[in-house]
Amino acid sequence: MSETPQTQRPAASAILVGVDLGHPHFDAELEELGLLAQTAGLEPVARVTCKRKAPDAALFIGSGKADEIKLLAEQAGASEVLFDQSLSPAQQRNLERHLGLPVNDRTLLILEIFAQRARSHEGKLQVELARLQYVSTRLVRRWSHLERQTGGAGVRGGPGEKQIELDRRMIGEAIKRTRERLEKVKKQRHTQRRQRERQGAFNISLVGYTNAGKSTLFNSLVKARAYAADQLFATLDTTTRQLYLGPNPDDPQGGGRSVSLSDTVGFIRDLPHGLIDAFEATLQEAADADLLLHVVDAANPNHPEQIAEVQRVLREIGADQVPQLLVFNKVDALDAGQHPRQAEDVFELEGTPVPRLFVSGRSGHGLPALRSRLAEAAAGARGAALALPGDPEMQGTVA
């Protein structure tokens, strides 16, 4: 176990806990969980990591480790404990009783961030649906104080059971209403996409791991003012703008060539399935796109794992067959020796060669080359763009 308590004691402070179960993506430094905590308004005051072959059924970490965390929480003045893995309702309840502190997991933390960041009506509905689905499995926590109460003679169960059933019914009705409202939004988005298709628009969606710089790149390309910040999940609501790519040589009237560019929510490791389901209407923009700009944080040493996670989510939403262009962003943050020698090359993406560009949405480096590639893609029909450089057999095809 590694423990790094700090001396500061902010009002909203948390101990971060990670359990190495032998999975390849284990974050030994709990760096991403710390960023999530800070994004949610919490200050990490200590980090705890340990190894287990399997989670403990009752406490996830076992009673001995729970005692160590309880002592560390008292020393560090922590107000809650955050786990990097998802906890079952029973494990969460047992940990709270053992530690005497609120205990939350990565899933709830992401849900809280989404709730704080959602701005549009659609975004708020999506977050609300995911939150209701999460809460519906944990009603026993709220009414644990009624567990010992029983009804009178001949009455099966007591107030606790009745209240839980009432709560479950109310949440079920709320989930149904929210789904119905989201279904209307989904139909509206479908109508908008049909209109763009009739207009012959070439649709491009920005996708990528959270904080890869998608919104900064989006703003630089379309001269927009979408919210962009160096933080996780700065963007939740999809924004679509027209991107002008210069004169159209095929237009005898000398008109310009434009494409439709959409900025979408970022992905993250262990993104709750409830969020993926709830954000179906938004994520459908990626599945229906003619081209995906897969934005990668070139300065992040973990970018190979982040690329793999984005690909996993794209498969889950049915967007893995959409042609991609890998855009390695933030080259301005690389050291001099890390800068790519060529502006463009080919990247093996799950065994398939995909073209790659190096850019900086902040400084503008590489954007002219990116615009040129997008103009080439827009010049052909869907599935006839982004030929690999230097391969004449690939001309007019998608990498």
C-alpha positions, 0 to 999 in steps of 0.5 A: 500500500502507498499512502501520501497524506497532506497537511491541508484540510479543505472543507470538501476533501477526499481520500482516493482509493484504488485496488489493483485487481490485475487489470492492465489499466490500473492507475497506480498513481490515481491521477485520473481519479484525482482529476475527476475529484478536483473537477467535482470540487473535491480536494484529494488529501491522501491516496491509497493503493493496494493489491487484491486477487478479487474484491472482498464481497462485503467491503471490496478492500477487506476489513484490515485495509478498511481500518487503515483507511479509517485511521488515515481519514482521521489523520488527514481530515477527509470528509469522504472516500472515493473509490476508483472502481465501481462499488456494489450497493452493499459494499458501499453501505458496509464501507460507510458504516465501517469508516463513518464517512460517505463513500462514493465510487468512480461512477457516481463521481462522473455522474456528479460532474455531468450534472454540474456541467450539463447546460442544455435541456437535452444534456440535463435530461440525459444526466437525470436519466443516468442518475435515476438509474444509478440511484434506483439500485441503491435505495437500501442505503437511504432507508437503512435506519428503518431496517429494524422496524417491523409491522404489527401482527400479520403485517408482512414487512415494516415501514422500511420496506414500504418506504423503499417500495414507494421510493422505487415506484416513484423513481421508476415513474421518473425514469419512464417520464425522462425516457419519453422526453429524451425520445422526443429529443432523439426524434428531433435530432433525427429530423435535423440529421435528415435535413442535413442529408437532404442538403448534401452536407458532409458531416464530421464529428469530433470524438476523443478522450476527455480533455484531449482538446476537442473544443479548443480545436473546434473553436479554432476551426470554426471560429466559435466560442464553445466552452473549452478548458483544461479540465475533464468533461468541459463539453457535454452538450453537442455543438454543430457549426458550419466549417468553411474549407475554401472555394469549391473547384467543382462549383461553376459559380465559384461558391465555397465548400463547407462541411458540418462539424460537431463537437461531442462529449469526451469519453473516459475509462469505465464510462458508466453504461448508464451514461452511454445509454442516456447520451444515445441521442448525442452520441448518435451524431458520431454514429451517423457522421461521414467522418470522425476526427479522433482527437488524441492528446499527443502530450499525454503519455497514456494516449495509447490506452486512451485511444483504445478506450475511445475505440471501445466506446465507438464500438458500443455505440455502433460508430466503429465503422465510420471512417476516421482521421487521427488528429494528434493534438497539443503538439505545442505541449511536447518537448523539442525532442518529441515533435514529429518529423513529418506533419502526416503519417499512418497509424495502426488502429486495431490492425488497420492503417489510418491517416494521422495528422499532428496539430495544435488547436491552441497555436494553430500548428498543422491546421492548414494541413487538416483543412486540406485533408477535410476538403479532400474528404468532402470532395468525394461521397461517403466512403471515398475520402482520406486516401493513405498518402503515397498509396495509389491503390488507396486513392478514393478510399477510406483508410 
